[in-house]
Each structure stands twice: as C-alpha cells, then as structure tokens.
Amino acid sequence: MKDRARRGLENFLSRRARPPRELREELPLADGPLPLLVRPHATARRMTLRLSPDGNEARVTVPLGVPLREGANFALSRLSWLAAQRTAAPERKPVGHGDTVPFRGDELRIEWHAAAKRMPVASEGTLRLGGPQDNLDRRIQRWLEAEALALCRADLAEYCRAAGVAMPDLRLSRATRRWGSCSTSGTVRINWRLVMAPDAVRRSVVAHEVAHLVHFDHSPQFHALLARLFGAGLPAADRWLKREGRTLYRYFG
C-alpha cells in the first residue's frame, strides 16, 4: 500500500475510533420537544443537568469517560423536573411607556414624551425618551447594549490589569444559552443582558472570562485566579445568575 493511501486509511480509522465530543437529541416534554446537549467536561465529578437561561435547551455535563448516552438517560429520568423548570420560565414582558426595565440591578420606569429627545436618558429611576413610540423597545435595547459595552469594557480593562494580561477584543453577545465566552483567539464575548443584572453579577462573568485568558480550563489554578481577581462575593453572584438569570430573557426579543 502506498504511503499516502496508508496514512489516509489510518486517519480514517482514528476518526472512527475517536469518541463523539457531544450528543444532541430532543427530549419528549408534554408541551413540545426540548433540545438536549450532552457534553463531557475534564473537571466534572458527577453528572449535572441544567436548563439554559432562555429555557430552550437542556444541558447535561458528564465526567470524562462516562458515555454520553448515560447523560441522555439521566436527562430522560428528570423529565418532570425539566417540564416544571420550563413552565416556570418567564414570559416575554412588553416594554413601552409606563413599563419598567431592569438596569444594573434596579428598575427604570420608562417615560415617553413626544417632545423629549430620541436618545434615552436615565435619571432618578426613570428612562426618558422621545421620538416615534412604535419602536421604543428596539431603541431602549440599543441604549442598554451601548451601556453594556461601556461597562464591560471598563470591567475588562480592570481585570486584565490585575491578571497581567493584554486587553483582548471585546464583543457583546446575544447568545441565548451563555453569559460569556472566551475564544482561543482571545476574543471575549459578554451577554449584553447582564447590564440588567446587579453590577457584581456582570463583573463576575467578565472576571471569569479574563481568568480564561490565563487558564483555558476550569482547573484549580483557574479558580484560584478568578477568586483573586473578583474577591469576595463570587458565590453570591453565581447564585443570583442561577436563580434570576432566566428572568433577563423576559425583556426584548
């Protein structure tokens, strides 16, 4: 057999032997199928099941070496819990004159006046704006995204200085299933909806991604650096995201 053909066969066989990196299927819930994602994780000690922040995907994490099918079976055994969690997911809330929208952990009451400036202005618990009334929600979302970018950029600069790393590119994310991410190229993405959460919650996510710039894993070294960067209050921020994070998806599309 020629060398090229032999190498091709070896590569083909190695690909076939390599275990799948994830498993995707659907779970049969009474109100419709729910997408399921099963993934292994190097530091996982046990199987864990979560519903994504927007309530549209179930995720199972399994320790390395555990068959992905076992993770899927684990999710199947928790269908009643998933159904209850999805039912509890908040419905979309309209945003317009007289409504409130969360901003940095507080509530802003929306005040629209035809004679006011188009650009939203936040002051003393109100968000005042003018312009056309039929697209208020879109303009308020753009304002929130601009605020999120400025805040996250300041957070990122602060934590990068503390970690001794160069500040990477920052992008806002509209992801429905992740609060933050750090690519192998170094780009950090932060979910814009975190501008509606308390400052400590947003900052904990930024600190998490900065720690990944140094340790691209969830090793003890990563957690030690994250604790040093963020300081006290990390467990409370994590609890808030798990308990309240899904409510941020009730606003805007």
Residue, then its C-alpha position, 0 to 999 in steps of 0.5 A: m500500500k502506498d504511503r499516502a493511501r496508508r496514512g489516509l486509511e489510518n486517519f480514517l480509522s482514528r476518526r472512527a475510533r475517536p469518541p463523539r465530543e457531544l450528543r444532541e437529541e430532543l427530549p419528549l416534554a408534554d408541551g413540545p420537544l426540548p433540545l438536549l446537549v450532552r457534553p463531557h467536561a475534564t473537571a466534572r465529578r458527577m453528572t449535572l443537568r441544567l436548563s439554559p437561561d432562555g429555557n430552550e435547551a437542556r444541558v447535561t455535563v458528564p465526567l470524562g469517560v462516562p458515555l454520553r448516552e448515560g447523560a441522555n438517560f439521566a436527562l430522560s429520568r428528570l423529565s418532570w423536573l425539566a417540564a416544571q423548570r420550563t413552565a416556570a420560565p418567564e414570559r416575554k414582558p412588553v416594554g413601552h411607556g409606563d413599563t419598567v426595565p431592569f438596569r444594573g440591578d434596579e428598575l427604570r420606569i420608562e417615560w415617553h414624551a413626544a417632545a423629549k429627545r430620541m436618545p434615552v436618558a436615565s435619571e432618578g429611576t426613570l428612562r426618558l425618551g422621545g421620538p416615534q413610540d412604535n419602536l421604543d423597545r428596539r431603541i431602549q435595547r440599543w441604549l442598554e447594549a451601548e451601556a453594556l459595552a461601556l461597562c464591560r469594557a471598563d470591567l475588562a480593562e480592570y481585570c486584565r490589569a490585575a491578571g497581567v494580561a493584554m486587553p483582548d477584543l471585546r464583543l457583546s453577545r446575544a447568545t441565548r444559552r451563555w453569559g460569556s465566552c472566551s475564544t482561543s483567539g482571545t476574543v471575549r464575548i459578554n451577554w449584553r443582558l447582564v447590564m440588567a443584572p446587579d453590577a457584581v453579577r456582570r463583573s463576575v462573568v467578565a472576571h471569569e472570562v479574563a481568568h480564561l485568558v490565563h487558564f483555558d480550563h476550569s482547573p484549580q489554578f483557574h479558580a484560584l485566579l478568578a477568586r483573586l481577581f473578583g474577591a469576595g462575593l463570587p458565590a453570591a453572584d453565581r447564585w443570583l445568575k442561577r436563580e434570576g438569570r432566566t428572568l433577563y430573557r423576559y425583556f426584548g426579543 
